[in-house]
Each structure stands twice: as C-alpha cells, then as structure tokens.
C-alpha cells in the first residue's frame, strides 16, 4: 500500500495532464519494482512466501497506471487527487484489509468536494446575476433622466428592457 500511495501523496492538485504524467511515473516505478522482484527471486535471499506477497502487490501496482488513465476526471483538482487516491486504494484491495473503509472515506470526501464546488459555482452565478441586475437598474436610471427626443427613445428602450427582464425572470421562476 505504501508503494501505491507514496507517489500519489506528492500529486497535490492534479490537472488531467498531471494525472497522465503521474500514471507514466507510476508505470516506470512498476517496471523498476518488477525488475527488483526478479533480482530478489534469483538471489534467493527473500522468503518465498514474502516474495509471493510482493509479486501480488506488484501485479496490482502494474495495473494502476492504466486504471488511473482510464479514470474520469474533471476541472476540480482536489477531486482529481481524491479520485487518483481512490483508484490506488481500489487496486490495493487484494491485500489491504482497510481498503473498504478507506474507499468509503474517499468517496465521502469526493462527494463533499463536489458539493463545495457546486456551492462555489452557485455563488459565482448569483454574483453575476446581481451585477447584471445592478447594471440594468443603473442604465434605467440614466435613461429615465434623459431629455428631448433622445430622452423619449431612451425611456422606451428602458421600459422594453425592464419588461423583457421581467418576462424572462417569470419564465425562469425567479421573483
């Protein structure tokens, strides 16, 4: 498990490109690890039972880069890191007795991170809406104080704009 998580701990926030680079690095490490296992087997210095467990871990480790590359990632780098960790945890299931509770924890963290992201997006939308509304109201005030022929045209444009915004708000259920 340590070998699987160590490269992922240093991932920090991961864009999709960084996730692919991470998978490439893990793939190179897997090749080196498999080479080490072959040397240990030749030397006969390691207990065969321990070597069998080591080889079992190597098989999951070798599959990890492809699983990471196949994952679905989004624009939120925190969620991407958690998904990579979740993939590594899932790969460790054959020998990791804590894989299930860790997986549940990571799934919960991903859900919380997504809710947080949705909250941020909602706040941006609300801020944009408030800015649009304030800008339209300011334009209305300017147009309604205009004089002469231009003033009448400006007042009609202001009424049309205000009525259009009102109709669109009603259509969208916004009061």
C-alpha positions as CSV (number, residue, x, y, z in Angstrom):
1,X,0.0,0.0,0.0
2,X,2.8,2.4,0.9
3,X,4.3,2.0,-2.6
4,X,0.9,2.8,-4.2
5,X,0.2,5.8,-2.1
6,X,3.6,7.4,-1.9
7,X,3.7,8.8,-5.5
8,X,0.1,9.9,-5.1
9,X,0.7,11.9,-1.9
10,X,3.0,14.2,-3.8
11,X,0.4,14.8,-6.5
12,X,-1.1,17.8,-4.8
13,X,-3.7,19.3,-7.1
14,X,-3.8,17.4,-10.4
15,X,-4.9,18.6,-13.7
16,X,-5.7,16.0,-16.3
17,X,-2.3,16.4,-17.8
18,X,-0.6,16.0,-14.4
19,X,-2.7,12.8,-13.8
20,X,-1.4,11.3,-17.0
21,X,2.2,12.3,-16.1
22,X,1.6,10.7,-12.7
23,X,0.4,7.5,-14.3
24,X,3.5,7.5,-16.5
25,X,5.7,7.9,-13.5
26,X,4.0,5.1,-11.7
27,X,4.4,2.9,-14.7
28,X,8.1,3.4,-14.7
29,X,8.3,2.7,-11.0
30,X,6.3,-0.5,-11.6
31,X,8.8,-1.6,-14.2
32,X,11.7,-1.0,-11.7
33,X,9.8,-2.7,-8.9
34,X,9.2,-5.8,-11.1
35,X,12.9,-5.9,-12.0
36,X,13.8,-5.7,-8.3
37,X,11.4,-8.7,-7.6
38,X,13.1,-10.7,-10.3
39,X,16.5,-10.0,-8.8
40,X,15.3,-10.9,-5.3
41,X,13.9,-14.2,-6.7
42,X,17.2,-15.0,-8.4
43,X,19.2,-14.3,-5.2
44,X,17.0,-16.5,-3.0
45,X,17.6,-14.1,-0.1
46,X,14.0,-13.5,0.5
47,X,11.4,-15.9,1.9
48,X,9.3,-17.3,-1.0
49,X,6.1,-16.5,0.9
50,X,7.1,-12.9,1.3
51,X,8.2,-12.8,-2.3
52,X,4.8,-14.2,-3.4
53,X,3.0,-11.4,-1.5
54,X,5.4,-8.9,-3.0
55,X,4.6,-10.2,-6.5
56,X,0.9,-10.0,-5.8
57,X,1.3,-6.3,-4.9
58,X,3.4,-5.7,-8.0
59,X,0.6,-7.1,-10.2
60,X,-1.9,-4.6,-8.8
61,X,0.8,-1.9,-9.0
62,X,1.4,-2.6,-12.7
63,X,-2.3,-2.3,-13.4
64,X,-2.6,1.1,-11.6
65,X,-1.3,3.4,-14.3
66,X,-3.9,2.1,-16.8
67,X,-6.7,2.4,-14.2
68,X,-5.6,6.0,-13.5
69,X,-5.5,6.9,-17.2
70,X,-9.0,5.3,-17.6
71,X,-10.5,7.4,-14.8
72,X,-12.9,10.2,-15.4
73,X,-11.5,13.5,-14.2
74,X,-12.9,17.0,-14.1
75,X,-11.7,20.5,-13.7
76,X,-11.6,20.4,-9.9
77,X,-8.0,19.4,-9.0
78,X,-8.9,18.4,-5.4
79,X,-11.5,15.9,-6.7
80,X,-8.9,14.6,-9.2
81,X,-6.4,13.9,-6.4
82,X,-9.1,12.1,-4.4
83,X,-10.1,10.0,-7.5
84,X,-6.5,9.0,-8.1
85,X,-6.2,8.0,-4.4
86,X,-9.4,6.1,-4.7
87,X,-8.1,4.2,-7.8
88,X,-4.9,3.3,-5.9
89,X,-6.9,2.2,-2.9
90,X,-9.1,0.0,-5.1
91,X,-6.0,-1.6,-6.6
92,X,-4.8,-2.5,-3.2
93,X,-8.0,-4.3,-2.2
94,X,-6.5,-7.9,-2.7
95,X,-4.1,-7.4,0.2
96,X,-5.2,-4.3,2.0
97,X,-7.8,-5.1,4.8
98,X,-8.5,-1.4,5.2
99,X,-9.4,-0.8,1.5
100,X,-13.1,-0.8,2.0
101,X,-13.3,1.8,4.9
102,X,-10.6,3.9,3.1
103,X,-12.7,3.7,-0.1
104,X,-15.8,4.8,1.8
105,X,-13.9,7.7,3.3
106,X,-12.5,8.8,-0.1
107,X,-16.0,8.5,-1.7
108,X,-17.4,10.8,1.1
109,X,-14.6,13.3,0.6
110,X,-15.2,13.3,-3.2
111,X,-18.9,14.0,-2.5
112,X,-18.1,16.8,-0.1
113,X,-15.6,18.3,-2.5
114,X,-18.2,18.2,-5.3
115,X,-20.8,19.9,-3.1
116,X,-18.3,22.6,-2.2
117,X,-17.5,23.1,-5.9
118,X,-21.2,23.4,-6.7
119,X,-21.6,26.0,-3.9
120,X,-18.7,28.0,-5.4
121,X,-20.3,27.8,-8.8
122,X,-23.7,28.9,-7.4
123,X,-22.1,31.8,-5.7
124,X,-20.4,32.9,-9.0
125,X,-23.7,32.7,-10.8
126,X,-25.5,34.7,-8.1
127,X,-22.8,37.3,-8.2
128,X,-23.1,37.6,-12.0
129,X,-26.8,37.9,-11.7
130,X,-26.6,40.6,-9.1
131,X,-24.1,42.5,-11.2
132,X,-26.3,42.2,-14.3
133,X,-29.4,43.4,-12.3
134,X,-27.5,46.3,-10.8
135,X,-26.1,47.3,-14.2
136,X,-29.6,47.2,-15.8
137,X,-31.0,49.3,-13.0
138,X,-28.3,51.9,-13.3
139,X,-28.9,52.1,-17.1
140,X,-32.6,52.5,-16.4
141,X,-31.9,55.4,-14.0
142,X,-29.7,57.1,-16.7
143,X,-32.2,56.5,-19.4
144,X,-35.2,57.8,-17.4
145,X,-33.4,61.1,-16.7
146,X,-32.6,61.7,-20.4
147,X,-34.4,64.7,-22.0
148,X,-35.6,65.7,-25.5
149,X,-36.2,63.3,-28.4
150,X,-33.3,61.1,-27.3
151,X,-34.8,61.0,-23.9
152,X,-38.1,59.6,-25.2
153,X,-36.3,56.9,-27.2
154,X,-34.1,56.1,-24.1
155,X,-37.2,55.9,-21.9
156,X,-38.9,53.5,-24.4
157,X,-35.7,51.4,-24.6
158,X,-35.6,51.3,-20.8
159,X,-39.2,50.2,-20.5
160,X,-38.6,47.5,-23.1
161,X,-35.5,46.3,-21.4
162,X,-37.2,46.2,-18.0
163,X,-40.2,44.4,-19.3
164,X,-38.0,41.9,-21.1
165,X,-36.0,41.2,-18.0
166,X,-39.3,40.8,-16.0
167,X,-40.7,38.4,-18.5
168,X,-37.5,36.3,-18.6
169,X,-37.5,36.2,-14.8
170,X,-41.1,35.0,-14.7
171,X,-40.3,32.4,-17.3
172,X,-37.5,31.1,-15.2
173,X,-39.4,31.2,-11.9
174,X,-37.3,34.0,-10.4
175,X,-39.2,36.5,-8.4
